[in-house]
Amino acid sequence: MAKKKKSDLKERLERYRQIKLTVIGRKSRQEISNPVWFVFEGEKLYLLPVHGSDTQWYRNILKNPSMKIDARGEGAEFRAVPIQESESVKSVIEKFREKYGAGDVKRYYSKFDVAVLAEQVSLIVNCCKFADPARFNIAHWRLAKTLLHLLPTNLKHLRRSANSYAIRSA
């Protein structure tokens, strides 16, 4: 089996115009997938809800910020960070206009009051890795528990043994 390059997802995000976004329904608790446009700039992934704050997937991420991104077979877990400040939203809209054209953005998007920054979960998990378990004190434990609330449910198992703490998959 060939080893996948770590940059496969990044490469596809740079190449494609549409991705599959999967969120957890705020009422149904079921996974819901939608094709969405996006802008990938540097290490940041921006999403713009088609109907602004009335878009269903946006309302879902307000309740549960965990989401999955799939770019034609390459995917990852992300955490949604809503952008509601007017100037920041305008900046994201401009990025969309540059990528997709002002005409298409005007044609398909009806409300421009919010945007979303998607942060990859692996970056958050790295915050929980401590080199010296003996120095892992109650403050670290509280931080780890707080970070667990941001992780998808399949990663929310924190194991504690006599001298170590680890996050493991379900």
One Martini backbone bead per residue (centre of mass of N, CA, C, O) as a GRO file, in nm:
protein
  170
    1MET     BB    1   0.095   0.037   0.024
    2ALA     BB    2   0.072   0.358  -0.029
    3LYS     BB    3   0.195   0.647   0.085
    4LYS     BB    4   0.064   0.930   0.195
    5LYS     BB    5   0.063   1.249   0.156
    6LYS     BB    6   0.019   1.522   0.357
    7SER     BB    7  -0.051   1.723   0.093
    8ASP     BB    8  -0.306   1.619  -0.060
    9LEU     BB    9  -0.525   1.809   0.042
   10LYS     BB   10  -0.390   2.074  -0.028
   11GLU     BB   11  -0.366   2.019  -0.331
   12ARG     BB   12  -0.675   1.995  -0.379
   13LEU     BB   13  -0.755   2.276  -0.270
   14GLU     BB   14  -0.585   2.426  -0.495
   15ARG     BB   15  -0.744   2.283  -0.750
   16TYR     BB   16  -1.033   2.310  -0.650
   17ARG     BB   17  -1.391   2.438  -0.628
   18GLN     BB   18  -1.505   2.180  -0.467
   19ILE     BB   19  -1.663   2.050  -0.169
   20LYS     BB   20  -1.727   1.833   0.103
   21LEU     BB   21  -1.961   1.897   0.360
   22THR     BB   22  -1.966   1.779   0.705
   23VAL     BB   23  -2.228   1.771   0.939
   24ILE     BB   24  -2.411   1.813   1.238
   25GLY     BB   25  -2.716   1.789   1.333
   26ARG     BB   26  -2.886   1.976   1.571
   27LYS     BB   27  -3.130   1.755   1.591
   28SER     BB   28  -3.048   1.466   1.458
   29ARG     BB   29  -2.727   1.389   1.473
   30GLN     BB   30  -2.659   1.380   1.176
   31GLU     BB   31  -2.504   1.343   0.891
   32ILE     BB   32  -2.434   1.626   0.666
   33SER     BB   33  -2.410   1.677   0.313
   34ASN     BB   34  -2.230   1.933   0.111
   35PRO     BB   35  -2.174   2.130  -0.147
   36VAL     BB   36  -1.889   2.361  -0.163
   37TRP     BB   37  -1.744   2.650  -0.153
   38PHE     BB   38  -1.400   2.784  -0.154
   39VAL     BB   39  -1.107   2.914   0.028
   40PHE     BB   40  -0.752   2.871  -0.019
   41GLU     BB   41  -0.521   3.039   0.209
   42GLY     BB   42  -0.257   2.903   0.269
   43GLU     BB   43  -0.385   2.766   0.580
   44LYS     BB   44  -0.674   2.871   0.493
   45LEU     BB   45  -1.031   2.796   0.532
   46TYR     BB   46  -1.306   2.919   0.347
   47LEU     BB   47  -1.655   2.994   0.410
   48LEU     BB   48  -1.976   3.055   0.230
   49PRO     BB   49  -2.289   3.100   0.290
   50VAL     BB   50  -2.546   3.126   0.071
   51HIS     BB   51  -2.764   3.226   0.323
   52GLY     BB   52  -2.598   3.271   0.544
   53SER     BB   53  -2.740   3.251   0.862
   54ASP     BB   54  -2.973   3.058   0.713
   55THR     BB   55  -2.796   2.831   0.678
   56GLN     BB   56  -2.797   2.513   0.782
   57TRP     BB   57  -2.493   2.444   0.821
   58TYR     BB   58  -2.439   2.692   0.993
   59ARG     BB   59  -2.637   2.629   1.224
   60ASN     BB   60  -2.494   2.362   1.295
   61ILE     BB   61  -2.203   2.483   1.374
   62LEU     BB   62  -2.307   2.640   1.620
   63LYS     BB   63  -2.369   2.373   1.781
   64ASN     BB   64  -2.140   2.205   1.597
   65PRO     BB   65  -1.801   2.256   1.493
   66SER     BB   66  -1.790   1.992   1.362
   67MET     BB   67  -1.607   1.886   1.061
   68LYS     BB   68  -1.597   1.775   0.719
   69ILE     BB   69  -1.356   1.736   0.456
   70ASP     BB   70  -1.391   1.673   0.094
   71ALA     BB   71  -1.141   1.619  -0.178
   72ARG     BB   72  -1.175   1.375  -0.367
   73GLY     BB   73  -1.087   1.159  -0.106
   74GLU     BB   74  -0.972   1.393   0.063
   75GLY     BB   75  -0.958   1.424   0.423
   76ALA     BB   76  -1.086   1.609   0.720
   77GLU     BB   77  -1.085   1.751   1.028
   78PHE     BB   78  -1.287   2.021   1.158
   79ARG     BB   79  -1.320   2.360   1.286
   80ALA     BB   80  -1.556   2.598   1.337
   81VAL     BB   81  -1.527   2.960   1.270
   82PRO     BB   82  -1.710   3.215   1.310
   83ILE     BB   83  -1.786   3.502   1.099
   84GLN     BB   84  -1.929   3.838   1.195
   85GLU     BB   85  -1.749   4.054   1.114
   86SER     BB   86  -1.781   4.270   0.865
   87GLU     BB   87  -1.484   4.299   0.753
   88SER     BB   88  -1.422   3.993   0.744
   89VAL     BB   89  -1.649   3.915   0.552
   90LYS     BB   90  -1.563   4.097   0.315
   91SER     BB   91  -1.293   3.954   0.271
   92VAL     BB   92  -1.415   3.680   0.191
   93ILE     BB   93  -1.586   3.778  -0.046
   94GLU     BB   94  -1.344   3.872  -0.215
   95LYS     BB   95  -1.215   3.594  -0.244
   96PHE     BB   96  -1.457   3.472  -0.397
   97ARG     BB   97  -1.455   3.671  -0.637
   98GLU     BB   98  -1.170   3.596  -0.735
   99LYS     BB   99  -1.228   3.287  -0.784
  100TYR     BB  100  -1.550   3.294  -0.917
  101GLY     BB  101  -1.667   3.562  -0.951
  102ALA     BB  102  -1.894   3.812  -0.919
  103GLY     BB  103  -2.136   3.687  -1.073
  104ASP     BB  104  -2.157   3.412  -0.921
  105VAL     BB  105  -2.184   3.524  -0.638
  106LYS     BB  106  -2.443   3.686  -0.699
  107ARG     BB  107  -2.615   3.442  -0.804
  108TYR     BB  108  -2.574   3.230  -0.538
  109TYR     BB  109  -2.568   3.467  -0.330
  110SER     BB  110  -2.795   3.630  -0.076
  111LYS     BB  111  -2.610   3.644   0.194
  112PHE     BB  112  -2.358   3.869   0.383
  113ASP     BB  113  -2.311   3.808   0.729
  114VAL     BB  114  -2.124   3.543   0.695
  115ALA     BB  115  -1.854   3.322   0.794
  116VAL     BB  116  -1.586   3.063   0.762
  117LEU     BB  117  -1.341   2.907   0.961
  118ALA     BB  118  -1.126   2.632   0.902
  119GLU     BB  119  -0.990   2.410   1.143
  120GLN     BB  120  -0.764   2.182   1.195
  121VAL     BB  121  -0.760   1.933   1.433
  122SER     BB  122  -0.455   1.852   1.452
  123LEU     BB  123  -0.374   2.122   1.583
  124ILE     BB  124  -0.524   2.073   1.851
  125VAL     BB  125  -0.403   1.800   1.935
  126ASN     BB  126  -0.106   1.904   1.965
  127CYS     BB  127  -0.170   2.060   2.238
  128CYS     BB  128  -0.194   1.763   2.403
  129LYS     BB  129   0.112   1.718   2.377
  130PHE     BB  130   0.331   1.582   2.621
  131ALA     BB  131   0.656   1.514   2.704
  132ASP     BB  132   0.604   1.534   3.035
  133PRO     BB  133   0.397   1.367   3.243
  134ALA     BB  134   0.502   1.472   3.525
  135ARG     BB  135   0.407   1.786   3.435
  136PHE     BB  136   0.109   1.702   3.447
  137ASN     BB  137  -0.134   1.901   3.552
  138ILE     BB  138  -0.436   2.039   3.628
  139ALA     BB  139  -0.420   2.252   3.402
  140HIS     BB  140  -0.380   2.050   3.173
  141TRP     BB  141  -0.636   1.889   3.220
  142ARG     BB  142  -0.831   2.124   3.167
  143LEU     BB  143  -0.736   2.183   2.882
  144ALA     BB  144  -0.797   1.906   2.763
  145LYS     BB  145  -1.102   1.911   2.826
  146THR     BB  146  -1.161   2.163   2.658
  147LEU     BB  147  -1.056   2.050   2.383
  148LEU     BB  148  -1.256   1.808   2.364
  149HIS     BB  149  -1.508   1.988   2.289
  150LEU     BB  150  -1.377   2.042   1.987
  151LEU     BB  151  -1.398   1.754   1.920
  152PRO     BB  152  -1.481   1.492   1.782
  153THR     BB  153  -1.640   1.216   1.905
  154ASN     BB  154  -1.411   1.002   1.800
  155LEU     BB  155  -1.184   1.174   2.002
  156LYS     BB  156  -1.319   1.175   2.317
  157HIS     BB  157  -1.076   0.992   2.443
  158LEU     BB  158  -0.946   1.000   2.763
  159ARG     BB  159  -0.647   0.871   2.890
  160ARG     BB  160  -0.555   0.752   3.223
  161SER     BB  161  -0.260   0.703   3.385
  162ALA     BB  162  -0.016   0.712   3.611
  163ASN     BB  163   0.193   0.877   3.370
  164SER     BB  164  -0.048   0.935   3.152
  165TYR     BB  165  -0.180   1.105   2.857
  166ALA     BB  166  -0.443   1.033   2.608
  167ILE     BB  167  -0.551   1.048   2.282
  168ARG     BB  168  -0.817   0.858   2.132
  169SER     BB  169  -0.978   0.662   1.938
  170ALA     BB  170  -1.285   0.484   1.909
   0.00000   0.00000   0.00000
